[in-house]
Amino acid sequence: MSRLKRVLIFEYISGGGIEDVQDFNFLIPEGFGMLSSMITDFASLDFQIYTLIDSRVIEPFKSSHSNLLKNSQLAYTEIAHNEQVKSQLTHLIPKFEYILIIAPEFSNILEDLVRDAEFLIQSHQKMLNLPSAAISIFTDKIKTESFLMQYGFISPHSCKITEYSTILDPSHQDYVIKPIDGVGATDTYSIQLEDNSESIEMVISDILKRSSNQNLLIQQKAIGIPLSAFISSKNGNVTFFTINTQHINFSPVTDSSQTRQIHYLGGSTPYTEISPSIRRTIYEAASTICSLFHFTGFFGIDFLFDKKTNNYSIIDVNPRVTTPYIAISELFRENKHNILESLFEGEIKEEIHGSKSFRKTDQNTIELQ
């Protein structure tokens, strides 16, 4: 009997990377949900799977994967303190044929983890991630805008919040303020300015007081339906591409405030009402990224689609697997397929039927419908 292929999956939130209780509780639904779906998918392709698990989610982890743990197809190290993470990864990475890292972009977490792994891997091993050189660009939303414009794609103009005067336009009153390296709409605000410079200074001052991240940008707000593309790449070629909706909530900071905080609540897949021309353009953006960085893995593109004018604006490139994976993975299973086939076998040519919505619940889980 041939030996099973071996994969190390490290998901930063559920893998012990964050100690702060508030941050952990906010981010764990997506992180744990993606890890669980990936374990199921890799197991069905007969992989031997290893991961790290934060002690705070050890019980739901063992309950979700009891059969795989029982037959030793899945193994793990329990992490009690985040200081253990780096040493554990340094020890584990050389032992596996495949390494897949899921982590937030803020504070260079994803970039540093992938760069460290790149330093450790040998020629017989394969990373299932964008390279650190790509992550360095797409972690920074201002660099991302420059990259997209260089290749002819449309992105709203933005600048560092300290340089806000360079972006103000008398004909433009709506702006977005968010972290340059943010994830999941954290510390993201929509603002409507009044006709005076004092207004923007007051708004910025208030947001800086509220935000846990002071490395912010201001961006001209674009119009459209919030959507995302989920992309698989194998050796620099797009092998699966789908469009998803994003469910966004705008909550006023105060009753009479011109500032509203943006919250990401979930989404649904697929979104089929996009025009062929805009779908083709977003696909071209995905294909450009895949071919330039010649990698195998998943990533996402957030964009706005204006149905009325048939225009688009790319808001962000997420250089890692994104939350829609949880719903897409389930859809593939219902169609007797596995989304990971797009990484190992090539382009998914079969039509995947059905749809799924996903949302964050108050119980810190992702619910599928």
C-alpha positions in Angstrom: 0.0 0.0 0.0 1.4 3.4 -1.0 2.1 6.0 1.6 -0.4 8.8 1.9 0.6 12.3 0.7 1.2 14.5 3.7 0.0 18.1 4.1 0.6 20.6 6.9 -2.3 23.1 7.2 -1.7 26.0 9.5 -4.6 28.4 10.2 -3.3 31.3 12.3 -6.4 32.1 14.4 -7.4 28.5 15.4 -3.8 27.5 15.4 -2.8 29.5 18.4 -1.6 32.7 16.8 -3.7 35.2 18.7 -3.8 35.5 22.5 -6.1 38.6 22.7 -9.6 37.2 23.6 -11.5 39.9 21.8 -9.5 39.5 18.5 -9.7 35.8 18.8 -13.5 35.7 19.2 -14.0 38.1 16.3 -11.8 36.2 13.9 -12.3 32.6 14.9 -15.5 31.8 12.9 -13.9 32.2 9.5 -10.6 30.7 10.6 -11.9 27.6 12.2 -14.5 27.2 9.5 -11.9 27.3 6.7 -9.6 24.9 8.6 -12.4 22.4 9.2 -13.5 22.5 5.5 -10.0 22.0 4.3 -9.3 19.1 6.6 -12.5 17.4 5.2 -11.4 18.1 1.6 -7.8 16.9 2.0 -9.0 13.8 3.8 -11.3 12.8 1.0 -8.2 13.0 -1.4 -6.4 10.6 0.9 -4.0 13.0 2.5 -2.3 12.6 5.8 -3.1 15.9 7.6 -1.3 17.7 10.4 -2.3 21.0 12.0 -1.8 23.2 15.1 -4.9 23.8 17.4 -5.4 26.5 20.0 -6.5 25.0 23.3 -9.6 27.2 23.3 -11.1 25.3 20.3 -9.7 21.9 21.0 -13.0 20.3 22.0 -15.0 21.5 18.9 -12.0 20.5 16.7 -11.9 16.9 18.2 -15.7 16.6 17.9 -15.8 17.8 14.2 -13.0 15.4 13.1 -13.4 12.4 15.5 -13.3 9.8 12.8 -10.2 11.2 11.1 -8.4 11.4 14.5 -9.5 7.9 15.4 -8.0 6.4 12.2 -4.9 8.6 12.5 -5.4 10.3 9.1 -5.5 13.6 11.1 -3.0 14.6 13.8 -2.3 17.9 15.7 -0.3 19.7 18.3 -2.3 21.6 20.9 -1.1 25.2 21.3 -1.6 27.0 24.7 0.6 30.1 24.0 1.3 31.8 20.7 5.1 31.8 21.5 5.0 28.1 20.6 3.7 28.7 17.0 6.9 29.7 15.3 9.1 27.0 16.8 6.5 24.4 16.0 6.2 25.5 12.4 10.0 25.5 12.0 10.1 22.0 13.3 7.1 20.7 11.2 7.5 22.3 7.8 10.4 20.2 6.6 8.4 17.0 7.2 5.5 17.6 4.7 5.2 17.4 1.0 2.6 20.2 1.0 2.3 23.3 3.2 -0.8 25.6 3.3 -0.9 28.7 5.4 -4.0 30.7 6.2 -3.4 33.9 8.1 -4.6 37.5 8.3 -2.6 40.1 6.4 -2.4 42.7 9.2 1.0 43.3 10.9 2.7 41.3 8.1 1.6 38.1 9.7 0.8 36.2 6.5 3.8 37.6 4.6 6.2 36.7 7.4 4.8 33.2 7.9 5.0 32.4 4.2 8.5 33.9 3.8 9.7 31.8 6.8 8.2 28.7 5.1 9.8 29.5 1.8 13.2 29.6 3.5 12.7 26.2 5.0 11.2 24.1 2.1 13.2 21.9 -0.2 12.7 21.2 -3.9 10.5 18.2 -3.3 8.0 20.3 -1.2 5.3 22.6 -2.5 3.7 25.7 -0.9 0.0 26.1 -1.6 0.1 29.9 -1.2 0.9 33.0 -3.2 4.6 33.7 -2.8 5.7 36.2 -0.1 6.7 38.7 -2.9 3.0 38.8 -4.0 1.7 38.9 -0.5 4.0 42.0 0.2 2.1 43.8 -2.6 -1.5 42.7 -1.8 -1.1 43.2 2.0 -0.8 46.9 1.3 -3.9 48.4 -0.2 -2.0 51.4 -1.6 0.5 49.1 -3.3 -2.4 47.0 -4.6 -4.0 50.0 -6.2 -0.7 50.8 -7.9 -0.4 47.2 -9.1 -3.9 47.1 -10.5 -3.5 50.4 -12.3 -0.2 49.3 -13.8 -2.0 46.4 -15.5 -4.9 48.5 -16.7 -7.5 47.6 -14.0 -9.8 50.1 -12.3 -9.4 50.8 -8.5 -10.6 53.7 -6.4 -7.9 56.3 -5.7 -6.6 56.2 -2.2 -3.7 57.6 0.0 -2.4 57.5 3.5 -4.8 59.2 5.9 -2.0 61.7 6.8 -2.1 62.8 3.2 -5.8 63.2 2.9 -5.7 66.6 1.3 -4.3 65.1 -1.9 -7.4 63.0 -2.4 -10.2 65.4 -1.6 -12.3 66.3 -4.6 -15.0 69.1 -4.4 -17.3 66.8 -6.5 -16.7 63.8 -4.3 -18.3 63.7 -0.8 -18.2 60.0 0.0 -15.0 58.2 1.2 -13.9 55.1 2.9 -11.3 55.0 5.7 -9.8 51.6 6.5 -6.5 50.0 7.5 -3.8 49.8 4.8 -3.3 46.1 5.8 -6.8 45.3 7.1 -8.8 42.2 6.9 -12.5 41.4 7.1 -13.7 45.0 7.2 -12.1 45.5 10.6 -11.9 49.2 11.5 -13.5 50.2 8.2 -15.7 53.3 8.0 -17.8 55.0 5.3 -17.9 58.8 5.7 -19.9 61.6 4.0 -18.1 64.9 4.2 -19.6 68.3 4.6 -18.4 71.3 2.5 -15.5 72.3 4.7 -12.0 71.1 5.6 -12.8 71.2 9.3 -15.3 68.3 8.8 -12.7 65.8 7.5 -10.2 66.7 10.2 -12.9 66.0 12.9 -13.9 62.8 11.3 -10.4 61.5 11.0 -9.6 62.4 14.6 -12.7 60.6 15.8 -11.9 57.4 13.7 -8.3 57.4 15.0 -9.6 57.4 18.5 -11.9 54.5 17.8 -9.6 52.4 15.6 -7.2 49.8 17.0 -5.1 50.2 13.8 -3.6 53.6 13.2 -2.1 52.7 9.9 -5.1 53.9 7.9 -5.9 55.1 4.4 -8.6 57.2 2.9 -10.2 56.1 -0.4 -12.7 57.6 -2.7 -15.9 55.6 -2.3 -17.0 53.7 -5.4 -20.6 52.8 -6.3 -21.8 49.3 -6.8 -22.8 45.9 -5.4 -20.1 44.4 -3.1 -18.9 41.2 -4.7 -15.8 38.9 -4.5 -14.1 36.5 -6.8 -12.8 33.2 -5.5 -9.9 31.9 -7.6 -7.9 28.7 -7.7 -4.6 28.5 -9.4 -2.4 25.6 -10.4 1.2 26.5 -11.6 0.1 30.0 -12.6 -3.1 29.1 -14.4 -6.7 29.8 -13.3 -8.4 26.5 -12.6 -11.5 27.6 -10.9 -13.2 31.0 -10.8 -16.5 32.1 -9.3 -18.2 35.3 -8.2 -19.8 35.7 -4.8 -21.9 38.3 -3.1 -20.8 40.0 0.1 -23.3 40.9 2.8 -22.2 44.2 4.3 -23.8 46.2 7.1 -23.4 50.0 7.7 -24.0 51.0 11.3 -23.9 54.7 12.3 -21.2 55.5 14.9 -23.6 57.9 16.5 -27.3 58.8 15.8 -26.5 61.9 13.8 -23.0 60.9 12.6 -21.8 61.2 9.0 -19.6 58.3 9.8 -20.8 54.7 9.5 -18.8 51.6 10.4 -18.8 48.8 7.9 -19.2 45.2 9.0 -18.8 42.0 7.0 -21.6 39.5 7.7 -21.1 36.8 5.2 -22.2 36.2 1.6 -23.5 33.8 -1.0 -22.2 31.8 -3.9 -22.4 32.0 -6.9 -23.6 35.4 -8.0 -24.9 35.0 -11.6 -26.2 38.5 -12.4 -22.9 40.1 -13.4 -22.5 41.2 -17.0 -20.3 39.0 -19.2 -17.9 41.9 -19.9 -17.3 42.7 -16.2 -16.9 39.0 -15.3 -14.4 38.7 -18.1 -12.4 41.7 -16.8 -12.3 40.3 -13.2 -11.2 37.0 -14.6 -8.4 38.8 -16.6 -7.2 40.4 -13.4 -7.2 37.0 -11.7 -5.3 35.5 -14.6 -2.7 38.3 -14.6 -1.9 37.7 -10.9 -1.7 33.9 -11.4 0.6 34.1 -14.4 2.9 36.8 -12.9 3.5 34.9 -9.7 3.2 31.4 -11.1 1.8 29.7 -7.9 -0.6 27.0 -6.8 -3.2 28.1 -4.3 -6.3 30.1 -3.6 -6.9 33.9 -3.4 -9.7 36.4 -3.7 -10.6 39.7 -5.4 -13.1 42.1 -3.7 -14.8 44.5 -6.1 -17.9 46.6 -6.7 -20.2 46.1 -9.7 -22.3 49.0 -10.8 -25.2 47.4 -12.7 -26.6 50.7 -13.9 -23.4 51.8 -15.7 -21.9 48.4 -16.2 -18.7 49.5 -14.4 -16.5 48.0 -11.7 -13.9 49.0 -9.1 -11.5 46.5 -7.6 -11.3 47.2 -3.9 -8.8 44.6 -2.7 -6.8 41.5 -3.6 -6.8 38.9 -0.7 -3.6 36.9 -1.1 -4.9 33.8 0.7 -7.9 31.5 0.7 -11.0 33.5 1.7 -14.2 32.7 3.7 -16.3 31.7 0.6 -14.2 28.6 0.6 -16.5 27.1 3.3 -19.6 27.4 1.1 -17.8 26.5 -2.2 -16.3 23.4 -0.6 -19.8 22.3 0.5 -21.2 22.9 -2.9 -18.5 20.8 -4.5 -19.2 18.0 -2.1 -22.9 18.1 -3.0 -21.9 17.8 -6.6 -19.6 14.8 -5.9 -16.5 16.8 -6.4 -13.7 18.3 -4.3 -12.6 21.9 -4.7 -9.0 20.8 -4.1 -9.1 19.0 -7.4 -8.4 22.5 -8.9 -5.0 22.6 -7.1 -3.9 19.1 -8.0 -5.6 18.1 -11.2 -6.2 21.3 -13.1 -9.2 23.3 -14.4 -12.6 22.4 -13.1 -14.6 21.9 -16.3 -17.7 20.3 -14.8 -20.6 22.7 -13.9 -21.1 23.0 -10.1 -24.9 23.1 -9.5 -26.7 24.9 -6.6 -26.0 27.8 -4.4 -25.0 28.4 -0.8 -25.2 31.4 1.6 -22.9 31.8 4.6 -23.1 34.1 7.6 -21.3 34.7 10.9 -23.5 33.8 13.9 -23.6 35.1 17.4 -22.2 31.8 18.5 -18.9 32.4 16.7 -19.6 30.0 13.9 -20.2 30.2 10.1 -23.7 29.0 9.2 -24.4 27.6 5.8 -27.8 27.7 4.1 
